Amino acid sequence: MESPLPLDAFGDHGPAIFYIAGLLFLGLTAFVSLLTWLFGRARTPLPGVSPWRINTSDFLAFTLCLIAWMLLVGLIAQSLRPRDENGDVLDPSTGLTLLVGFLMQLGLALVFFVFRAWFRTPEERSLNLAFITWRKAFVVGLFSLLAAIPVVYSASLLWVGGLTLGRTLGLDIDLVPQTPVEMFRDAEALWQIIGLGFLAVIVAPVAEEIVFRAGIYRFLRGHASLTAAALINGFIFGFIHFNLQSFLPLAIFGALLCVAYEWTGNIRVPIIMHALFNLNTLIILHLHAG
């Protein structure tokens, strides 16, 4: 449930525009501070991550299991979608979306843990090479997110602007937000808001960071440089959300999550960073709708 920036966010003169302006100011401040800090520690080694020492064939099987689970959940969702009297498929209900979301996220995380346990070797190291408390992870994750905001939002504006230009030139480009985003924006019942919020802010960040950063990125890191592994992981992360409007900004954000993991050596930081990113999206949607 991630949409980096609403299409018409800057066309709204209400609370949303002031919130986004303040967010960008804090983001630019954090970004400059981060660059200054990195320049001063240019020769200091990073905690890094431990590569996932799994055979390529086993990793391929892991990937196929992830895809198979996504297809299975997709088929379940399709079979449970309501139909009208003519048999035409209707939009999914909030309850169905929550069920599918929980099944998808928890199942993907379970696939990783099963493969990690089954193919564990004596050389297998911890997911975390540095100890960070949840409190410190929150502070570092918040700072990292603020520093990432200017980059992700700039990419979002340029990407959507390019897609919009392509549409005006006659290309068949459909710019629509993800279904959970639309549902949260239009939600009226408290259980819908709580359920979608819990899925977006708690379940999805934990499951996706376990799969994409602790799993896929750590495997890639054993075969490529930080930059190459992060870019490939980001591309996969953006693609897997199956939304053209948010593909590039989410791909960049996914790469930045890899960098945050590498810099801190603890998976808690990208989890917090991801959770706050989703929470920020929900706040913007709420302010924009109001």
C-alpha positions in Angstrom: 0.0 0.0 0.0 2.5 2.6 -1.2 1.9 5.7 -3.3 4.8 8.1 -2.9 2.9 11.3 -3.7 -0.7 11.8 -4.8 -1.0 13.0 -8.4 -2.7 16.2 -7.4 -1.0 16.8 -4.1 0.5 20.2 -5.1 -2.8 21.3 -6.5 -4.4 21.3 -3.1 -4.1 24.4 -1.0 -5.3 22.8 2.2 -3.4 21.0 5.0 -1.8 18.5 2.7 0.3 21.1 0.8 1.6 22.6 4.1 2.4 19.1 5.4 4.3 18.2 2.3 6.2 21.5 2.2 7.3 21.0 5.8 8.2 17.4 5.0 10.4 18.5 2.1 12.1 21.1 4.2 12.9 18.6 6.9 13.9 16.1 4.2 16.3 18.6 2.5 17.9 19.4 5.9 18.3 15.7 6.7 19.7 15.0 3.2 22.4 17.7 3.5 23.2 16.5 7.0 23.6 13.0 5.8 25.9 14.0 3.0 28.0 16.0 5.4 28.2 13.1 7.8 29.1 10.6 5.0 31.8 13.0 3.7 33.4 13.1 7.2 33.3 9.3 7.5 34.3 8.5 3.9 37.0 6.1 5.0 35.1 4.5 7.9 34.0 0.9 7.1 30.3 0.3 7.1 28.7 -2.5 9.3 27.5 -4.0 6.0 25.3 -7.1 5.6 26.1 -10.8 5.6 25.5 -12.3 2.1 22.9 -15.1 1.9 25.1 -18.1 1.0 22.6 -20.1 -0.9 23.2 -21.9 -4.2 21.9 -20.1 -7.3 19.7 -23.0 -8.1 18.2 -23.0 -4.6 17.7 -19.2 -4.8 15.9 -19.8 -8.1 13.6 -22.3 -6.4 13.1 -19.7 -3.6 12.1 -17.1 -6.2 9.8 -19.5 -8.0 8.1 -20.3 -4.7 7.5 -16.6 -4.1 6.0 -16.2 -7.5 3.9 -19.4 -7.1 2.5 -18.0 -3.7 1.7 -14.7 -5.3 -0.1 -16.4 -8.2 -2.0 -18.7 -5.8 -3.2 -15.8 -3.6 -4.1 -13.9 -6.8 -6.3 -16.9 -7.9 -7.9 -17.1 -4.5 -8.6 -13.3 -4.6 -10.1 -13.6 -8.1 -12.3 -16.5 -7.2 -13.7 -14.6 -4.1 -14.3 -11.3 -5.9 -18.0 -10.4 -6.0 -20.0 -10.5 -9.2 -23.1 -8.7 -10.4 -26.2 -10.3 -11.8 -24.6 -10.6 -15.2 -21.6 -12.4 -13.8 -19.2 -9.5 -14.3 -16.4 -9.2 -11.7 -16.8 -6.2 -9.3 -14.2 -4.3 -7.4 -13.0 -6.3 -4.3 -14.4 -5.4 -0.9 -12.2 -4.0 1.8 -12.5 -7.2 3.7 -11.3 -9.3 0.8 -8.4 -6.9 0.2 -7.3 -7.2 3.8 -7.6 -11.0 3.6 -5.5 -11.1 0.4 -3.0 -8.6 1.8 -2.4 -10.6 5.0 -2.2 -13.9 3.1 0.3 -12.5 0.6 2.6 -10.8 3.0 2.7 -13.5 5.7 3.1 -16.2 3.0 6.1 -14.5 1.4 7.8 -14.1 4.7 7.2 -17.7 5.6 8.7 -18.8 2.3 11.9 -17.0 3.2 12.2 -18.4 6.7 11.6 -22.0 5.4 14.3 -21.7 2.7 16.7 -20.0 5.2 16.2 -22.8 7.7 16.3 -25.6 5.1 19.4 -24.4 3.3 21.3 -23.1 6.3 25.0 -23.7 6.3 27.7 -23.4 9.0 28.8 -20.2 7.3 25.4 -18.6 7.6 25.6 -15.4 9.7 23.0 -13.4 11.4 20.7 -11.0 9.5 22.1 -8.3 11.7 25.9 -7.6 11.9 25.3 -4.7 14.2 23.1 -4.5 17.3 20.6 -1.7 17.3 17.7 -1.3 19.7 14.2 -0.7 18.4 14.4 2.8 19.8 17.6 3.7 18.0 16.3 2.0 14.9 13.3 4.3 15.0 15.5 7.4 15.2 17.8 6.2 12.5 14.9 5.0 10.3 13.1 8.3 10.7 16.2 10.3 9.8 17.0 8.0 6.8 13.4 8.4 5.5 13.5 12.2 5.8 16.8 12.2 3.8 15.2 9.9 1.2 12.1 12.0 0.8 13.5 14.7 -1.5 15.0 12.0 -3.8 11.8 9.8 -3.9 9.4 12.7 -4.3 11.5 14.3 -7.1 11.6 10.9 -8.9 7.8 10.6 -8.4 7.1 14.1 -9.9 9.4 13.5 -12.9 8.1 10.0 -13.5 4.5 10.9 -13.3 5.2 14.0 -15.4 6.8 11.9 -18.0 3.9 9.4 -18.0 1.4 12.2 -18.3 3.3 13.7 -21.2 3.3 10.3 -22.9 -0.5 10.1 -22.4 -1.0 13.5 -24.0 1.0 12.2 -27.0 -1.4 9.4 -27.5 0.2 6.6 -25.5 -2.2 4.3 -23.7 -1.0 5.0 -20.1 -3.4 4.5 -17.2 -2.4 6.4 -14.1 -4.3 4.9 -11.2 -3.2 4.4 -7.6 -3.0 1.0 -6.0 -6.3 -0.5 -4.9 -5.5 -0.4 -1.1 -4.5 3.3 -1.5 -7.9 4.1 -3.1 -9.7 2.1 -0.4 -8.0 3.9 2.5 -8.7 7.2 0.9 -12.4 6.3 0.6 -12.7 4.4 3.8 -15.4 5.5 6.2 -15.8 2.6 8.7 -13.3 2.6 11.6 -12.5 -1.1 11.1 -11.5 -0.4 7.5 -9.1 2.4 8.5 -7.5 0.3 11.2 -7.3 -2.8 9.1 -5.7 -1.1 6.1 -3.4 0.9 8.3 -2.2 -2.1 10.2 -1.6 -4.0 7.0 0.3 -1.0 5.5 2.3 0.2 8.5 3.0 -3.1 10.4 2.6 -6.2 8.3 3.8 -5.1 4.9 7.0 -3.4 6.0 8.1 -6.4 8.2 7.3 -9.0 5.6 8.7 -7.1 2.6 11.9 -6.1 4.3 12.4 -9.8 5.4 11.9 -11.0 1.8 13.4 -8.2 -0.3 16.3 -7.0 1.9 17.1 -9.9 4.3 16.5 -12.4 1.5 16.9 -11.1 -2.1 19.3 -8.3 -1.4 21.6 -10.4 0.7 21.8 -13.0 -2.0 22.5 -10.4 -4.6 25.1 -8.8 -2.3 27.1 -12.1 -2.4 27.4 -11.7 -6.2 27.5 -8.0 -6.9 28.6 -4.6 -5.5 26.4 -2.6 -3.2 25.3 -0.3 -6.0 24.5 -3.1 -8.4 22.7 -5.2 -5.8 20.7 -2.2 -4.5 19.6 -1.1 -8.0 18.6 -4.7 -9.0 16.7 -5.1 -5.7 15.0 -1.7 -6.1 13.9 -2.6 -9.7 12.4 -5.8 -8.4 10.7 -4.0 -5.5 9.2 -1.4 -7.8 8.0 -4.0 -10.3 6.4 -6.3 -7.8 3.9 -3.7 -6.7 2.4 -3.9 -10.2 1.6 -0.2 -10.5 3.0 1.9 -13.3 2.4 5.3 -11.5 4.6 4.4 -8.5 7.2 2.1 -10.2 10.2 4.4 -10.5 9.9 6.1 -7.1 9.3 2.8 -5.4 12.3 1.3 -7.2 14.5 4.1 -5.9 13.0 3.8 -2.4 13.7 0.1 -2.5 17.4 0.8 -3.4 17.6 3.3 -0.6 16.3 0.7 1.8 19.1 -1.6 0.8 21.6 1.3 1.4 20.1 1.9 4.9 20.5 -1.8 5.7 24.1 -1.8 4.5 25.0 1.4 6.4 23.5 0.2 9.7 23.9 -3.5 9.5 20.5 -4.1 11.1 17.3 -5.1 9.3 15.3 -3.1 11.9 16.3 0.2 10.3 14.8 -0.5 6.9 11.7 -2.0 8.5 11.2 1.2 10.5 12.0 3.3 7.5 9.5 1.4 5.3 6.8 1.6 8.0 7.2 5.3 8.4 7.1 5.8 4.6 3.8 4.0 4.5 2.5 5.9 7.5 3.5 9.1 5.8 1.5 8.1 2.7 -1.6 7.4 4.8 -1.2 10.8 6.5 -1.0 12.6 3.2 -4.0 10.7 1.9 -6.0 11.6 5.0 -5.0 15.3 4.8 -5.6 15.4 1.1 -9.1 13.9 1.4 -10.0 16.3 4.2 
